[in-house]
């Protein structure tokens, strides 16, 4: 597969750079989703798709405090391995299912900041759509 499809924030770097699509791309997307579910905001962001793509292709994501302070080391390790830039070194789906964070399924501290982060993310997305609409850059078919 070589067609570029999907939401910009979830696309794997190899799709952008080499137009390679393997199951490792899905692991990357799941890593982005897991990151969002754990802390309430995406690992790759920007004002434009090009800015997001630049962050993705550089592997430029962080685990900022205080959001990641309450996340277990196993969970951090899983996200880090899912968001490995080199798709050949990225964790496989079988390895994910065997990962200690999945196997042990230990409850962690309450993630009270996640709902607010998800709400902010949704509001930013709505604002962007409204601005694109007003600027005439967005058309509904």
N, C-alpha and C positions, 0 to 999 in steps of 0.2 A: 504494500500500500504506500502511496506517495502523495495523496491528496491532503492538503492542509484544511482540516475542519475542526470545529470545536470552539469553545469559549477561550478568549485570549489568556486569561489568568491561569488556566489549567493545562495549557498545551506544553508538551515536553520539549526540552531544548533541542533534541535531535530532530524533531519535526521541523523546527524553525531553521536549523543549520544545514541538515543533510536531507531533509524530507524523508527520513526513515521512520516507518511506523511499525512497531512491534508491540507485544504485550507489555514491554517495559514502559511504554507511553501511558498505559492505563495505571501502572503502579505509580508513576509520577503524579497523575491526576488524583489518585487516591491519597497520595501524600499531601497534596495541596488541600484536599478536603479535610483530611485528618488535622492538619495544622489549623485550619479555620475552626473546626469543631472544638479543638482544645483551647484556643485563645480568643476566638471571636473576630479575627481579621486575617486577611490573606498574606502569604509570605512574599508575594510579588505584587507590586502596585505601582501606579503611575497615573498621570493625567491623560496620557494617550496610550493606545495599544503599543506603539513603538517603544515607549518608556517601559512598559510591562515586559515586552519581548526582550529588551536589553537586560533587564534584571534577570529574566529567566535564563537567557543564553550565557550570562556571566555566572549563574549560580548564586547570585547575590541576594541571599536572604539571611535574616538574623533571628535570634531567639531572645527578644528584649525582656528585660526586667521591668516591672514586676510580674508581667503576664506569664512568663515561663518559669518563674520561681516555684510555683505550686505544682508544676507538672513533674511527674516521676522521671527518673533517669531512663527507665526502660521506654517510656513513651517518647522522650526526646530522641533516644537512639533509633527507634523505629521511624520517626519522621525524618531524621537525618539520612537514614539508609534509603528511604523511599524517594527523597529529593536529592539523591546523588546525581551529579551532573553527567557523568559517563554512564550511559545506559547499559554498557556491558558489565559495570561494577554495581549497578543498582540491585537492590534486594529483589528476589523473585516472589511471585505470589505464594509458592509453596513455603519459602522461607518466612514470609509474613505470617502465615498460619502457625509456624513453629516458633515465632518470636516470643520471648519471655513476657512481653507486655500483653500479648494476645492470650498466651497459654495460662498465665497466672491470673489475669483479669482482676488485679487488685484495685479496689476502689481508692481513688486519690482524694485530695482535699476538694472541697466544694469549689466549683468553678463559677463563682457568682458574677464575674465580669464578662462571661461569654455572651449572655443574652443582650447586654448593652452593646457589646462590640458587633454582634450580628445585626442589631437594629441600625447602628451607625453605618454599617456596610450597605444595608438595604437603602437607607436614606441617601447615601452618596450616589448609589446607582440610579435612583429615581431622579435626583438632581441633575445628573449627567444627561439622562434621557430628555428631561425637560429643556435643558440648555441646547442640546443638539436639535430638538424640535424647533425651538425659537430661532435658532440660527439657520434653519432650513436644511440642515445636514442630515436630518432624519425624516424619512418619508414612510408612511404606512401604505402597503400595496393595496 
